[in-house]
Amino acid sequence: MKSILLALLLLSTTMCIKKEPIPTILPEATTYGANTFGCRINNDIFIPKTTTPFSPRAISWTFPDSPINFFRISARRSTNNDKDPTNRADVYFNIVSLTKIGPHSFNSGSVEYKGIEYDLDTASSKDEIFITKLDTVAKIVSGTFSFSATNNNKTITVSEGRFDLKSDMQ
């Protein structure tokens, strides 16, 4: 009897967990260190968020310090809403020698979307990342990006990307 009551209690508490809403708008493209990231993956809005207790951080990144000025972003969405088209999606890319604002080339990158991993084509002339702010004193880096990624003959598009990140490591 106790095990039945415990099972009912557990079932009732898990049924009361509110599902994470599906994002409907991208964050604004700001340049003051708002710690935001967002993009569209095949037109689905992707905003990093983790709601599971053992998931890695939603956004991790490295500030481009000397001597190699390596800049990397890894963004993840892992929620409790299976109807969310970007649930369990990851976006990753990096740039080597980030020393100024303006256009840059991706060094590498990938996207995991709907259970498939796609690789960024670093040779594509359509792929772009534009750094709008690089403040080495306040440790803020902001920018916009778009690219295509492929897996065999299947291609996905990442568009309207934006990030505005401030390092807390000063």
Kinemage of the C-alpha trace (Angstrom):
@kinemage 1
@onewidth
@group {chain A} dominant
@subgroup {mainchain}
@vectorlist {calphas} color= white
{ca met a 1} P 0.000 0.000 0.000
{ca lys a 2} L 2.834 2.393 0.879
{ca ser a 3} L 4.483 1.765 -2.478
{ca ile a 4} L 1.218 2.548 -4.306
{ca leu a 5} L 0.837 5.812 -2.377
{ca leu a 6} L 4.461 6.726 -3.072
{ca ala a 7} L 4.001 5.982 -6.779
{ca leu a 8} L 0.854 8.128 -6.909
{ca leu a 9} L 2.631 10.949 -5.103
{ca leu a 10} L 5.557 10.852 -7.522
{ca leu a 11} L 3.238 10.704 -10.512
{ca ser a 12} L 1.190 13.664 -9.300
{ca thr a 13} L 4.291 15.818 -8.689
{ca thr a 14} L 5.762 15.087 -12.116
{ca met a 15} L 2.447 15.868 -13.797
{ca cys a 16} L 2.395 19.296 -12.141
{ca ile a 17} L 5.703 20.416 -13.656
{ca lys a 18} L 4.987 23.243 -16.058
{ca lys a 19} L 6.334 22.678 -19.548
{ca glu a 20} L 8.967 25.143 -20.719
{ca pro a 21} L 7.357 27.497 -23.277
{ca ile a 22} L 8.540 27.408 -26.872
{ca pro a 23} L 10.426 30.642 -27.693
{ca thr a 24} L 8.546 32.983 -30.023
{ca ile a 25} L 10.990 35.903 -30.383
{ca leu a 26} L 14.744 36.270 -30.544
{ca pro a 27} L 16.587 38.398 -27.994
{ca glu a 28} L 17.486 41.904 -29.121
{ca ala a 29} L 20.883 42.412 -30.748
{ca thr a 30} L 22.520 44.443 -27.959
{ca thr a 31} L 26.129 45.417 -27.198
{ca tyr a 32} L 26.274 46.019 -23.444
{ca gly a 33} L 27.011 42.513 -22.119
{ca ala a 34} L 23.435 41.256 -21.606
{ca asn a 35} L 24.605 37.604 -21.764
{ca thr a 36} L 22.120 36.723 -24.489
{ca phe a 37} L 22.298 34.401 -27.485
{ca gly a 38} L 19.729 33.460 -30.082
{ca cys a 39} L 19.274 32.403 -33.693
{ca arg a 40} L 16.949 30.585 -36.054
{ca ile a 41} L 17.696 26.991 -37.015
{ca asn a 42} L 15.739 26.219 -40.186
{ca asn a 43} L 13.413 29.048 -39.142
{ca asp a 44} L 12.801 27.578 -35.630
{ca ile a 45} L 13.805 30.004 -32.876
{ca phe a 46} L 16.707 28.754 -30.754
{ca ile a 47} L 17.450 30.352 -27.386
{ca pro a 48} L 19.779 28.477 -25.033
{ca lys a 49} L 18.190 27.150 -21.862
{ca thr a 50} L 18.586 24.110 -19.668
{ca thr a 51} L 15.869 23.045 -17.267
{ca thr a 52} L 17.177 19.630 -16.333
{ca pro a 53} L 19.244 19.514 -13.133
{ca phe a 54} L 22.274 17.696 -14.561
{ca ser a 55} L 22.568 19.486 -17.918
{ca pro a 56} L 25.666 21.496 -18.800
{ca arg a 57} L 25.415 25.289 -18.805
{ca ala a 58} L 23.117 26.783 -21.434
{ca ile a 59} L 25.886 29.057 -22.788
{ca ser a 60} L 29.606 28.607 -22.357
{ca trp a 61} L 32.204 30.717 -24.069
{ca thr a 62} L 35.773 31.931 -23.903
{ca phe a 63} L 36.807 35.569 -24.068
{ca pro a 64} L 39.406 36.203 -26.814
{ca asp a 65} L 42.497 36.993 -24.715
{ca ser a 66} L 46.078 37.116 -25.950
{ca pro a 67} L 48.212 35.480 -27.193
{ca ile a 68} L 45.958 33.583 -29.661
{ca asn a 69} L 42.687 35.503 -29.146
{ca phe a 70} L 40.608 32.331 -29.488
{ca phe a 71} L 36.832 32.902 -29.224
{ca arg a 72} L 34.443 29.975 -28.766
{ca ile a 73} L 30.685 29.796 -28.097
{ca ser a 74} L 28.707 26.702 -27.197
{ca ala a 75} L 24.946 27.111 -26.697
{ca arg a 76} L 22.515 24.366 -25.665
{ca arg a 77} L 18.767 24.029 -25.269
{ca ser a 78} L 17.549 21.112 -23.161
{ca thr a 79} L 14.038 21.502 -21.786
{ca asn a 80} L 11.155 19.382 -20.578
{ca asn a 81} L 8.976 20.267 -23.594
{ca asp a 82} L 9.098 17.607 -26.321
{ca lys a 83} L 6.985 19.801 -28.637
{ca asp a 84} L 9.771 22.426 -28.701
{ca pro a 85} L 11.425 22.053 -32.152
{ca thr a 86} L 14.816 23.189 -30.810
{ca asn a 87} L 14.696 21.041 -27.665
{ca arg a 88} L 18.002 19.238 -27.189
{ca ala a 89} L 19.697 21.380 -29.833
{ca asp a 90} L 23.281 22.657 -29.680
{ca val a 91} L 25.062 25.415 -31.600
{ca tyr a 92} L 28.858 25.663 -31.467
{ca phe a 93} L 31.417 27.770 -33.327
{ca asn a 94} L 34.808 29.379 -32.888
{ca ile a 95} L 37.075 32.030 -34.331
{ca val a 96} L 40.860 32.190 -34.084
{ca ser a 97} L 42.612 35.580 -33.888
{ca leu a 98} L 39.651 37.717 -32.860
{ca thr a 99} L 41.279 41.112 -32.292
{ca lys a 100} L 38.905 43.681 -33.808
{ca ile a 101} L 35.292 44.451 -34.629
{ca gly a 102} L 34.036 43.715 -38.133
{ca pro a 103} L 33.617 40.615 -40.294
{ca his a 104} L 35.438 37.379 -39.421
{ca ser a 105} L 35.628 33.819 -40.702
{ca phe a 106} L 34.535 30.809 -38.712
{ca asn a 107} L 37.337 28.421 -37.820
{ca ser a 108} L 34.946 25.535 -37.110
{ca gly a 109} L 31.434 24.864 -35.879
{ca ser a 110} L 28.549 22.461 -35.675
{ca val a 111} L 24.842 22.249 -34.915
{ca glu a 112} L 22.904 19.391 -33.391
{ca tyr a 113} L 19.281 19.674 -34.437
{ca lys a 114} L 16.505 17.077 -34.157
{ca gly a 115} L 19.031 14.385 -33.245
{ca ile a 116} L 21.392 14.931 -36.183
{ca glu a 117} L 24.789 16.660 -36.037
{ca tyr a 118} L 25.603 19.047 -38.875
{ca asp a 119} L 29.053 20.519 -39.575
{ca leu a 120} L 29.612 24.135 -40.525
{ca asp a 121} L 31.200 24.537 -43.955
{ca thr a 122} L 34.070 26.914 -43.167
{ca ala a 123} L 34.814 27.340 -46.892
{ca ser a 124} L 31.376 28.770 -47.691
{ca ser a 125} L 31.359 32.439 -48.661
{ca lys a 126} L 27.770 32.764 -47.380
{ca asp a 127} L 28.743 31.996 -43.781
{ca glu a 128} L 29.365 35.148 -41.792
{ca ile a 129} L 30.082 36.376 -38.320
{ca phe a 130} L 30.280 40.089 -37.645
{ca ile a 131} L 31.683 41.314 -34.335
{ca thr a 132} L 29.861 44.511 -33.329
{ca lys a 133} L 31.648 45.053 -30.006
{ca leu a 134} L 34.937 43.814 -28.591
{ca asp a 135} L 35.728 45.514 -25.277
{ca thr a 136} L 38.851 43.976 -23.743
{ca val a 137} L 38.559 46.072 -20.558
{ca ala a 138} L 34.912 45.314 -19.722
{ca lys a 139} L 35.280 41.811 -21.295
{ca ile a 140} L 32.261 42.202 -23.609
{ca val a 141} L 31.960 40.630 -27.040
{ca ser a 142} L 28.849 41.042 -29.209
{ca gly a 143} L 27.995 40.112 -32.754
{ca thr a 144} L 25.729 38.640 -35.381
{ca phe a 145} L 26.098 35.452 -37.416
{ca ser a 146} L 24.568 33.167 -40.023
{ca phe a 147} L 25.773 29.974 -41.662
{ca ser a 148} L 24.800 26.691 -43.281
{ca ala a 149} L 25.761 23.295 -41.923
{ca thr a 150} L 25.598 19.901 -43.594
{ca asn a 151} L 25.331 16.218 -42.802
{ca asn a 152} L 25.818 14.107 -45.937
{ca asn a 153} L 23.325 15.587 -48.421
{ca lys a 154} L 21.167 17.383 -45.845
{ca thr a 155} L 21.730 21.087 -45.156
{ca ile a 156} L 20.308 23.286 -42.414
{ca thr a 157} L 20.420 27.060 -42.167
{ca val a 158} L 21.299 29.062 -39.075
{ca ser a 159} L 20.158 32.671 -39.522
{ca glu a 160} L 19.477 35.912 -37.641
{ca gly a 161} L 22.048 34.877 -35.029
{ca arg a 162} L 23.083 37.324 -32.337
{ca phe a 163} L 25.044 37.221 -29.096
{ca asp a 164} L 26.002 39.751 -26.439
{ca leu a 165} L 28.282 38.255 -23.810
{ca lys a 166} L 30.114 39.654 -20.785
{ca ser a 167} L 32.747 37.662 -18.987
{ca asp a 168} L 32.530 37.514 -15.214
{ca met a 169} L 36.222 36.548 -15.102
{ca gln a 170} L 37.989 39.887 -14.675
